[in-house]
Amino acid sequence: MAKYMGKRFLFTILTLILVTIFLFLLTHVSGADPAKIMLGTNATPEAVEAMRAKLGLDRPWYVQYFSWISDLLHGDLGTSYYRDEKVSDLLVKYFKPTLALAIYSELIAIIIGVPMGIMQAKNKGKASSVIISTITLIGLSIPGFLLGLFLMFFFSVKIKIFPVSGYKAITEGFGEHIKSLVLPSLALGLSQAALITRTTNSAMLEVLNSEYIKTARAKGVNEKTILWKHALRNAMIPIITVCGQSFAVLFGGAVVIETIFNISGLGTLVYNSISNRDYSIIQGAVLVIALVYVVINLLVDVLYGIEDPRIRVGGKK
Amino acid sequence: MRKRILAVILCAVMILSMTACGKSGGTSNGGSSSYKDEIHIAYNAEPETFDPVHGTAMATRTITKNIYEGLLEMDADYNVKCQLAEKYETNDDATEYTFYLRKGVKFHNGKEMTADDVVASLNYYADFKSSVTYFATGSRFEKVDDYTVKIKFDEPSAMFPYYLVNQTGFAAIMPKEVIDSATEAGVTEFIGTGPYKYDSYVSGEYFKLVKYDDYVGPGYECNGGDAGDRIAETKTVYFDFVTDPMTRLAGVNTGEYDIATNISYDNLAEVDAYGLQKYADWSMNGCLFMNQSHGIFMDENLRKAVRLVIDPEEMMAAAIPDSTFYSITGSFAGKNMPAWYVEDAEQYIGIKDVDAAKKLVEDSDYDGSTVKLITTSAYPDMVAMTMVLQQELKSIGLNVEVETYDWATTLQKLWNYEPVNENYDIYIMCYPYEAAPTSSSILTLIYSIAYADLNLISEPMAKMESTTDENERFECWKEIQDILYKNEMVIKFYDEASVTISTTKVENLNNFSGPLCWGVKAAE
């Protein structure tokens, strides 16, 4: 297991290094100049050049990269070009709403998706299975932003039980906090629930058709025990995978929902920074998102090992 | 049993979340007044800085205009009026200005405003402006006595009072110690003399202002511009940063916000359906720039062909469905700026003579090469106008392609600061009104992105700066426009208003390049 974990960890580090290089190249070849955007349309060429020098943008990209990496290794992500705030402070601030939104959305997705998938597999061929399949298809087809607008129109504008926009931290009261995140979490979580339902269903169907389940049934084992103890446990690997992936997607891809519900999260920060070409924030934020992705993948790998002994035994060979 | 426990927990969470709700919004005077103590403005953009001098964004201006005042300000008709200055004088050749300050004006920190503060503030402004534009290079403000300051110029500068009332990056007066402690990024404390004082700012969420009880105005009524007595009617004003226009609209409809800015033109039908109040905020001039450094528009006749064929009404109708929010005008300062409106300029636009334009193309050396129209997805109305323009130019035989970029890339394509720019041929964009037409972005852009020969207008420009006679100045301004059109340097064809909305309970809301917080109040 230790060797298995070690390999996964090294792979994680390598991934992050590649992400930083790719990111740096991508932001710097995009061409737009933050100095011009900062100074506006009346700026003189001399003022733009002076600003570029001040921001260190007049140096070759690889010099800027190594300078950034060096600062990063000293725990310094730099300062925003525009806001005169440390990137690390901004990331901490914008990370919290996104984390809360991702957790609640994932909870909604798992609470709805896993039981629905099991029910669909259990009732294969019956009307309930067809209904779940149809709901799943609808869930996968409706874009999150459209669902968000629909939820906002119905629950905020028409019956007025949830606010239209804004995020309330948990320190402002749990009720306010939950209330501010119900609609965006539903908008994000429902489509992920559909995905988890599908994966759970197909994983369960595969297991339910296997020989050892047939043997258990022949031995007269209770159907509930077969479903929850034998089948679900053996179907867990793809379910864990899709849950991990969906959490990562929710974390990095909530920008539209954050915009619609006016939540100042990481997605919004990245989007605005891309618009302004605030490289220091883009680099810091994408690094954090990449870190979340690889950590989740690492956790998923660990869960594989716990869930399926063959994986960790394989690691010892 | 477990199901029951789960159901009870879920119900408890739902009830908790339903009950603990609602934005606090107190009542004036402990409930005796029928107006709210607090109003919320859903504002479309969060400024990168709240330093009124450094901030080039309209968002900085709109928010900080409530905190700061200048020596001079503009009224609703774009006339320059005294605000913190009691009066000002200039010598005959407009090379020296003396400003006499109002006495007894206190900053939000309780300190009285004196010449030291004004000199520090205006030199801070001049330093920053001269590093970005060609404003006031080398000239410094000096203290004469505690309530008098002056500035001298080497060249006549009759338009100087107008430069002091710039829309964005304005000459705000702040305490000297605030200027002294400013960092490279700008001031770190927001202390002015205006009707509201800074309370708090939460990045990504809101900027909160509270009424300044010791505010003293200049003693004349504000007519809807920046100048005059700014009487605050509401104790607390929040600028809530809400980037999505649909969310701003829905928020005003539910009463979560009292006012919302920059509503999409496409949502005007919903605004009417919800019965909300809507306001036109006139603040933009729109132009068509032709690249004269490279390509077919180096030929003056082809530039003329474009002017002859374009149909501003058709272009604007595609961009803004409600004609209340645009005005077709060839004057470089539209009818909303009566002091600078030039009626004669209207003759140059809206000609729609396809045959004449076609003939000019046929008689030219045009070889069928691609004409690049560049536009930005950041402004959907510009994209719509550009699409119509593409069809109009095709109708006279030009081979036209549209390239759409995000704002940052568009800037990069347009401003390459090289002698030649091969990135584009035509670009449509609107720019904020400025009190001084000579400091308008349009004139700068004619040179910096269209590469037109500004020497052609240098004589009347210099004359405008050297005469203090208003009529003579206006004649110079007319002459400048004539030259710009006759040499086909640029086509100014519209003014545009953004859409501000409010609930029906909001009263006295004025817009002057953004909503003005003073005067506005909202009934309970």
Boltz contact constraints between the chains, C-beta under 6 A:
constraints:
  - contact:
      token1: [A, 31]
      token2: [B, 412]
      max_distance: 6.0
  - contact:
      token1: [A, 32]
      token2: [B, 408]
      max_distance: 6.0
  - contact:
      token1: [A, 32]
      token2: [B, 409]
      max_distance: 6.0
  - contact:
      token1: [A, 32]
      token2: [B, 412]
      max_distance: 6.0
  - contact:
      token1: [A, 33]
      token2: [B, 412]
      max_distance: 6.0
  - contact:
      token1: [A, 36]
      token2: [B, 411]
      max_distance: 6.0
  - contact:
      token1: [A, 36]
      token2: [B, 415]
      max_distance: 6.0
  - contact:
      token1: [A, 37]
      token2: [B, 408]
      max_distance: 6.0
  - contact:
      token1: [A, 39]
      token2: [B, 132]
      max_distance: 6.0
  - contact:
      token1: [A, 40]
      token2: [B, 56]
      max_distance: 6.0
  - contact:
      token1: [A, 41]
      token2: [B, 441]
      max_distance: 6.0
  - contact:
      token1: [A, 42]
      token2: [B, 133]
      max_distance: 6.0
  - contact:
      token1: [A, 42]
      token2: [B, 444]
      max_distance: 6.0
  - contact:
      token1: [A, 43]
      token2: [B, 132]
      max_distance: 6.0
  - contact:
      token1: [A, 45]
      token2: [B, 417]
      max_distance: 6.0
  - contact:
      token1: [A, 47]
      token2: [B, 131]
      max_distance: 6.0
  - contact:
      token1: [A, 47]
      token2: [B, 132]
      max_distance: 6.0
  - contact:
      token1: [A, 82]
      token2: [B, 48]
      max_distance: 6.0
  - contact:
      token1: [A, 83]
      token2: [B, 48]
      max_distance: 6.0
  - contact:
      token1: [A, 84]
      token2: [B, 185]
      max_distance: 6.0
  - contact:
      token1: [A, 152]
      token2: [B, 250]
      max_distance: 6.0
  - contact:
      token1: [A, 156]
      token2: [B, 254]
      max_distance: 6.0
  - contact:
      token1: [A, 157]
      token2: [B, 250]
      max_distance: 6.0
  - contact:
      token1: [A, 157]
      token2: [B, 253]
      max_distance: 6.0
  - contact:
      token1: [A, 157]
      token2: [B, 254]
      max_distance: 6.0
  - contact:
      token1: [A, 160]
      token2: [B, 254]
      max_distance: 6.0
  - contact:
      token1: [A, 164]
      token2: [B, 247]
      max_distance: 6.0
  - contact:
      token1: [A, 164]
      token2: [B, 250]
      max_distance: 6.0
  - contact:
      token1: [A, 164]
      token2: [B, 251]
      max_distance: 6.0
  - contact:
      token1: [A, 164]
      token2: [B, 254]
      max_distance: 6.0
  - contact:
      token1: [A, 164]
      token2: [B, 256]
      max_distance: 6.0
  - contact:
      token1: [A, 165]
      token2: [B, 242]
      max_distance: 6.0
  - contact:
      token1: [A, 165]
      token2: [B, 247]
      max_distance: 6.0
  - contact:
      token1: [A, 165]
      token2: [B, 251]
      max_distance: 6.0
  - contact:
      token1: [A, 173]
      token2: [B, 20]
      max_distance: 6.0
  - contact:
      token1: [A, 175]
      token2: [B, 16]
      max_distance: 6.0
  - contact:
      token1: [A, 175]
      token2: [B, 17]
      max_distance: 6.0
  - contact:
      token1: [A, 175]
      token2: [B, 20]
      max_distance: 6.0
  - contact:
      token1: [A, 176]
      token2: [B, 20]
      max_distance: 6.0
  - contact:
      token1: [A, 178]
      token2: [B, 17]
      max_distance: 6.0
  - contact:
      token1: [A, 179]
      token2: [B, 17]
      max_distance: 6.0
  - contact:
      token1: [A, 179]
      token2: [B, 21]
      max_distance: 6.0
  - contact:
      token1: [A, 259]
      token2: [B, 243]
      max_distance: 6.0
  - contact:
      token1: [A, 259]
      token2: [B, 244]
      max_distance: 6.0
  - contact:
      token1: [A, 260]
      token2: [B, 244]
      max_distance: 6.0
  - contact:
      token1: [A, 260]
      token2: [B, 247]
      max_distance: 6.0
  - contact:
      token1: [A, 262]
      token2: [B, 242]
      max_distance: 6.0
  - contact:
      token1: [A, 262]
      token2: [B, 247]
      max_distance: 6.0
  - contact:
      token1: [A, 264]
      token2: [B, 204]
      max_distance: 6.0
  - contact:
      token1: [A, 277]
      token2: [B, 408]
      max_distance: 6.0
